[in-house]
Amino acid sequence: MITTTLNRIRAYENNKAVRNQLFQPYYFESGHLLSALGKTRPDDEQLPFSKIVEVRGVDYAVWCCRVEPQYAREWVLFSIWCVRRVEHLIGGALSPGLLDVAQRHARGEATDKELNVARKKAEADREVAEKTIQAVLDAADAVTLAAQGDPRAAGEVRNAARAARVALPTELAAQTAEFLRIVNETEART
């Protein structure tokens, strides 16, 4: 089981480089974690990541992963798992094989050189990805315009939005379950 401590979380939050980051949505959120745990100050008691998920949710638990860099392999594999869940939504915007190489690298089955080659290929594909994203935005604009003028199109948009709202909690539940599987099945490291 992977654990951390409130002191390590607080020390990370208090790190000057972290504080100076442009966007830090969870900065000093350990105070919320403290109160949810019924504590008034951070301590060195082992805190399972599964408990963080229970009291603050998977988003905050994932943010806390940076406090335990010795588990970088597990965090990378979880990230790849998440991307694979939505890969079909980004279509050609992702270089073929990039996730495979990244996953093999995290497992120690691919070299740094292989990963760098895959990254360079991804950078070369970035222009294609940007065009794909623009096409998606253009399609969204077209749907909006159609919805404004055609009641049937508006109904379709409402149905799609309803489906998206239903899918989001399902995806969040799947991510939470996978994260808990990883943190509960991984042996603690010192």
C-alpha positions as a printed NumPy array, in Angstrom:
array([[  0.   ,   0.   ,   0.   ],
       [  1.364,   3.404,  -0.962],
       [  1.343,   6.013,   1.782],
       [  2.523,   9.54 ,   2.404],
       [  2.343,  11.869,   5.398],
       [  0.694,  15.194,   6.045],
       [  4.121,  16.689,   6.773],
       [  5.4  ,  15.631,   3.341],
       [  2.321,  17.076,   1.652],
       [  2.655,  20.345,   3.568],
       [  6.42 ,  20.524,   2.848],
       [  5.695,  20.127,  -0.855],
       [  3.052,  22.841,  -0.729],
       [  5.458,  25.145,   1.113],
       [  8.206,  24.612,  -1.451],
       [  8.979,  28.015,  -2.967],
       [  9.18 ,  26.627,  -6.51 ],
       [  5.742,  25.05 ,  -6.109],
       [  4.297,  28.275,  -4.7  ],
       [  5.662,  30.219,  -7.656],
       [  3.972,  28.016, -10.234],
       [  1.517,  29.932, -12.356],
       [ -1.371,  27.529, -11.796],
       [ -1.511,  25.59 ,  -8.548],
       [ -5.16 ,  24.757,  -7.836],
       [ -4.43 ,  22.581,  -4.809],
       [ -1.984,  24.923,  -3.114],
       [ -2.526,  24.732,   0.641],
       [ -5.433,  22.349,   0.257],
       [ -3.807,  20.119,   2.868],
       [ -5.714,  22.268,   5.374],
       [ -8.921,  20.747,   3.988],
       [ -7.336,  17.308,   4.269],
       [ -6.336,  18.026,   7.872],
       [ -9.865,  18.963,   8.882],
       [-11.363,  16.016,   6.974],
       [ -9.045,  13.733,   8.953],
       [-10.012,  15.449,  12.218],
       [ -6.51 ,  16.841,  12.752],
       [ -5.318,  20.336,  13.528],
       [ -1.687,  20.053,  12.4  ],
       [  0.357,  17.947,   9.972],
       [  2.213,  14.934,  11.337],
       [  4.378,  12.011,  10.216],
       [  1.697,   9.342,  10.608],
       [  1.499,   7.168,   7.497],
       [ -1.466,   8.275,   5.393],
       [ -2.649,   5.799,   2.751],
       [ -3.471,   7.33 ,  -0.605],
       [ -6.741,   5.403,  -0.455],
       [ -7.675,   7.518,   2.596],
       [ -6.853,  10.702,   0.661],
       [ -9.179,   9.495,  -2.108],
       [-11.871,   8.774,   0.462],
       [-11.79 ,  12.195,   2.12 ],
       [-10.667,  14.541,  -0.708],
       [-11.261,  12.648,  -3.958],
       [ -9.052,  11.194,  -6.625],
       [ -8.083,  14.594,  -8.12 ],
       [ -6.397,  15.713,  -4.909],
       [ -4.851,  12.26 ,  -4.392],
       [ -3.334,  12.436,  -7.88 ],
       [ -1.955,  15.904,  -7.078],
       [ -0.375,  14.409,  -3.929],
       [  1.45 ,  11.833,  -6.065],
       [  4.204,  14.389,  -6.687],
       [  5.001,  14.186,  -2.959],
       [  6.113,  10.56 ,  -3.451],
       [  8.387,  10.591,  -6.535],
       [  9.751,   7.119,  -5.745],
       [  6.467,   5.842,  -7.215],
       [  6.944,   7.694, -10.504],
       [  6.587,   4.42 , -12.421],
       [  3.138,   3.808, -10.938],
       [  2.06 ,   7.406, -11.516],
       [  3.19 ,   7.269, -15.16 ],
       [  1.398,   3.977, -15.744],
       [ -1.78 ,   5.408, -14.198],
       [ -1.512,   8.473, -16.463],
       [ -1.095,   6.264, -19.524],
       [ -4.091,   4.188, -18.436],
       [ -6.179,   7.382, -18.187],
       [ -5.109,   8.61 , -21.626],
       [ -5.903,   5.226, -23.165],
       [ -9.444,   5.527, -21.772],
       [-10.056,   8.654, -23.87 ],
       [ -7.674,   7.964, -26.766],
       [-10.628,   7.348, -29.077],
       [-11.799,  10.911, -28.433],
       [ -8.562,  12.498, -29.636],
       [ -8.221,  10.332, -32.736],
       [ -5.2  ,  11.215, -34.863],
       [ -4.022,  13.875, -32.427],
       [ -1.814,  11.331, -30.649],
       [  1.24 ,   9.823, -32.308],
       [  0.702,   6.128, -32.947],
       [  2.769,   4.034, -30.595],
       [  3.676,   6.907, -28.257],
       [  1.671,   5.464, -25.379],
       [  3.088,   1.998, -26.032],
       [  6.657,   3.293, -25.867],
       [  5.912,   5.399, -22.774],
       [  4.331,   2.417, -21.058],
       [  7.227,   0.118, -21.966],
       [  9.682,   2.78 , -20.756],
       [  7.884,   3.075, -17.403],
       [  8.181,  -0.691, -17.012],
       [ 11.878,  -0.617, -17.883],
       [ 11.277,  -2.36 , -21.226],
       [ 12.205,   0.576, -23.507],
       [ 15.325,   2.715, -23.523],
       [ 15.559,   6.467, -23.037],
       [ 16.539,   6.663, -26.705],
       [ 13.335,   4.896, -27.786],
       [ 11.291,   7.256, -25.634],
       [ 13.069,  10.302, -27.086],
       [ 12.422,   9.065, -30.645],
       [  8.728,   8.655, -29.777],
       [  8.658,  12.15 , -28.267],
       [ 10.237,  13.662, -31.387],
       [  7.654,  11.879, -33.514],
       [  4.943,  13.32 , -31.267],
       [  6.383,  16.807, -31.678],
       [  6.361,  16.362, -35.45 ],
       [  2.732,  15.282, -35.237],
       [  1.8  ,  18.328, -33.162],
       [  0.853,  20.354, -36.236],
       [ -1.521,  17.595, -37.313],
       [ -2.935,  17.493, -33.783],
       [ -3.528,  21.244, -33.79 ],
       [ -5.397,  20.973, -37.091],
       [ -7.471,  18.123, -35.646],
       [ -8.327,  20.188, -32.58 ],
       [ -9.306,  23.134, -34.778],
       [-11.553,  20.847, -36.807],
       [-13.244,  19.696, -33.601],
       [-13.74 ,  23.311, -32.505],
       [-15.158,  24.182, -35.927],
       [-17.542,  21.236, -35.656],
       [-18.624,  22.408, -32.2  ],
       [-19.307,  25.87 , -33.618],
       [-21.36 ,  24.325, -36.411],
       [-23.379,  22.302, -33.905],
       [-24.02 ,  25.439, -31.854],
       [-25.183,  27.349, -34.909],
       [-27.383,  24.473, -35.987],
       [-28.839,  24.25 , -32.497],
       [-29.77 ,  27.912, -32.592],
       [-31.728,  27.557, -35.82 ],
       [-33.142,  24.065, -35.859],
       [-35.157,  22.616, -32.952],
       [-34.224,  19.068, -33.984],
       [-30.502,  19.956, -33.89 ],
       [-30.989,  21.542, -30.47 ],
       [-32.521,  18.29 , -29.253],
       [-29.507,  16.362, -30.515],
       [-27.154,  18.757, -28.736],
       [-29.106,  18.358, -25.512],
       [-28.936,  14.569, -25.888],
       [-25.176,  14.689, -26.464],
       [-24.69 ,  16.974, -23.459],
       [-26.818,  14.659, -21.325],
       [-24.74 ,  11.666, -22.465],
       [-21.525,  13.541, -21.606],
       [-22.827,  14.352, -18.118],
       [-23.69 ,  10.687, -17.604],
       [-20.294,   9.521, -18.899],
       [-18.227,  11.865, -16.708],
       [-19.11 ,  10.283, -13.336],
       [-18.603,   6.856, -14.905],
       [-15.122,   7.836, -16.081],
       [-14.298,   9.406, -12.725],
       [-15.403,   6.206, -10.991],
       [-13.223,   4.133, -13.338],
       [-10.208,   6.363, -12.709],
       [-10.781,   6.247,  -8.969],
       [-11.012,   2.445,  -9.03 ],
       [ -7.796,   2.111, -11.06 ],
       [ -5.933,   4.577,  -8.822],
       [ -7.053,   2.693,  -5.711],
       [ -5.995,  -0.602,  -7.281],
       [ -2.524,   0.803,  -7.908],
       [ -2.013,   2.396,  -4.484],
       [ -3.426,  -0.58 ,  -2.597],
       [ -1.523,  -3.275,  -4.518],
       [  1.881,  -1.596,  -4.694],
       [  4.417,  -2.502,  -2.035],
       [  5.594,   0.415,   0.099],
       [  9.096,   1.699,  -0.663],
       [ 11.421,   3.583,   1.595]])
